[in-house]
Amino acid sequence: MSKKFRFMPAVAALGLSISLFGAAPKADAQIVVMGGNPEGSLFYAKSQALASTISKYTDVRVDVLPQSSTVYFPMFMTQEVDVGLSSPLEAYSAFNAEGLYEGVNDGEGYPLSTLMLGSPIGLSIVVRADSDIETLQDLKGKRVVMDYGAFASSSITAEAALANGGLTAEDVQVVSASSYPEGVNAVIEGRADGAVGSLGSGILQQLNASNGARLLSVDPSDEAMARTQEVGPAFVPHEVEAGPVGVNEDSHLLGYAITLYARPDLSDETVRTILQTIWDNHEELATIHPSLATWTPDRFASTQTQVPYHPAAVEFYKEKGVWTDEIDARNSEISVPQ
């Protein structure tokens, strides 16, 4: 999309609306603030689960800030937020001060580091099941939520999905929304024909309960994915068998690995505590939210990362024997903003 946004800290306006999930508060516990998207999003549910697991097994209390990366990435710089779940698309743009993050932090980008790559996510444009929209190409001339304001990853996903179908924002009637859940709400309420849909999210289930939900299949061909990756280089085809809400037949969606990021100056001890706890208790995550069944240690260190790993994470993965020469080369390649 041609429109560019510049995001600045807004701590006072937020009033730090932080919610605590997990175990009861512990006396003298270290407090870690984790950024996560608003309630109703898949990222919110995953943030809840990770936070409660860390709080349960350590003396670290994790508070979840239900805001987007565009809000909490600037708060890494002020140490008001310590870690957060985000898409690699958004993190890449924020780290390099590109795209929707053009010019942030005086053009230097936001200081970020990777802790672990987690579950793959499936995304596309979702429409009502009773709609006559069957393909991405059918969105031409329709009302599509493309502008998500501060929720940059959803704006990028909308643009990438249209590009996969050979369309641009100029081919549709652009609708604006304040967040990912609000975009799907616009479809529920009839204010939009399509919006970004995230497989497994609570708001997608609400759409399905009210009108039925249909996630439009993307084209996994090299040509279509080349168009997609011009918008978001981290996107890959994600094959999904029929069954989940919104997927009535075997389909391809857009995918990437949801990633846990940290401020680079977060202490090595805290980083190791987080990593060790999730490594040791990853099987429990799926009992909190089913989508976390694929949040497994074999994914944590990966060449797919778009932002360099925290030094303490590098040492942790070396000790675990999963840090390869290929991952090391990739980490070195991206260690300086592009």
ABEGO torsion letter per residue (X at the ends): XABBBBBBBAAAAAGGBBBBBEBBBBBGBBBBBBBBBBBGBAAAAAAAAAAAAAAAABABBBBBBBBBAAAAAAAAAAGABABBBBBAAAAAAAAAGBEAABGBGGGAEBBBBBABBBBBBBBBBBBBAABABABAAAABGBBBBABAEABAAAAAAAAAAAAAAGBBAAABBBBBBABAAAAAAAAAAGABABBBBBBGBAAAAAAAAAAEBBBBBBBABAAAAAAAAAABAABBBBBBBBGBBGBABBBBBBBBBBBBBBBAABBAAAAAAAAAAAAAAAAAAAAABAAAAABBAAAABBAABABBBBAAAAAAAAAAGABBAAAAAAAAAAABBX
